[in-house]
Amino acid sequence: MSLIENLQWRHAVKAFDPNQSVSQENIDKIIEAARLAPTSSGLQPFKVIVVKNQAIKAQLVAGALNPDCMKECSHVLVFAG
């Protein structure tokens, strides 16, 4: 698959099974991909915060663009700059 085909395949997940969780191995891969992603300064001027705690996720809902799916996902990744 070419890069363009890979980018065209991606999709946003709008619903989650609350009985399933993303593995720590996959979370680690996502964090590593963000760390390696190019930025204009080359310094990755952000921190990635992984939130698994349901009470904290509930507090984040007020600022979310799609709060319904955020309530049921296993993890929320917050990119803080």
C-alpha positions as CSV (number, residue, x, y, z in Angstrom):
1,M,0.0,0.0,0.0
2,S,1.2,3.5,-0.8
3,L,1.3,6.3,1.7
4,I,-1.7,8.0,0.0
5,E,-3.7,4.7,0.1
6,N,-2.9,4.3,3.8
7,L,-4.1,7.9,4.5
8,Q,-7.3,7.3,2.5
9,W,-8.0,4.2,4.5
10,R,-8.0,5.8,7.9
11,H,-11.2,6.5,9.7
12,A,-12.5,7.9,12.9
13,V,-14.1,5.6,15.4
14,K,-17.3,6.9,16.7
15,A,-18.4,4.1,19.1
16,F,-16.5,1.9,21.5
17,D,-17.2,-1.4,23.2
18,P,-16.8,-0.5,26.9
19,N,-16.0,-4.2,27.6
20,Q,-12.9,-4.0,25.6
21,S,-9.7,-2.1,26.2
22,V,-6.7,-1.1,24.0
23,S,-3.7,-3.1,25.0
24,Q,-0.7,-1.3,26.7
25,E,1.4,-2.6,23.9
26,N,-0.7,-0.7,21.3
27,I,-0.9,2.4,23.5
28,D,3.0,2.3,23.7
29,K,3.1,2.1,19.8
30,I,0.8,5.1,19.5
31,I,2.9,7.1,21.9
32,E,6.1,6.1,20.0
33,A,4.5,7.1,16.7
34,A,3.7,10.6,18.1
35,R,7.2,10.9,19.5
36,L,8.6,10.1,16.0
37,A,6.2,12.3,14.1
38,P,7.7,15.3,12.3
39,T,7.1,18.7,13.8
40,S,8.1,22.1,12.4
41,S,10.7,22.6,15.1
42,G,11.8,18.9,15.2
43,L,11.4,19.0,18.9
44,Q,8.0,17.5,19.4
45,P,6.9,20.5,21.7
46,F,4.0,18.6,23.3
47,K,3.4,16.0,26.0
48,V,1.0,13.1,25.5
49,I,-1.0,12.3,28.6
50,V,-2.8,8.9,28.7
51,V,-6.0,9.0,30.7
52,K,-7.6,5.7,31.7
53,N,-9.4,6.9,34.9
54,Q,-13.1,7.1,34.2
55,A,-13.6,10.0,36.7
56,I,-10.9,12.1,34.9
57,K,-12.4,11.2,31.5
58,A,-15.8,12.4,32.8
59,Q,-14.2,15.8,33.7
60,L,-12.7,16.1,30.2
61,V,-16.1,15.6,28.5
62,A,-17.1,19.2,28.9
63,G,-14.3,20.3,26.5
64,A,-14.6,17.5,24.1
65,L,-16.0,17.8,20.6
66,N,-17.6,14.3,20.6
67,P,-18.2,13.6,24.3
68,D,-20.5,10.6,23.8
69,C,-17.7,8.4,22.3
70,M,-15.2,9.7,24.9
71,K,-17.3,8.3,27.8
72,E,-17.0,4.7,26.6
73,C,-13.4,4.5,25.2
74,S,-10.7,2.7,27.2
75,H,-8.1,5.5,26.9
76,V,-8.1,9.2,26.1
77,L,-4.9,10.7,24.7
78,V,-4.4,14.4,25.6
79,F,-1.8,16.3,23.6
80,A,-0.6,19.2,25.6
81,G,1.6,21.9,24.1
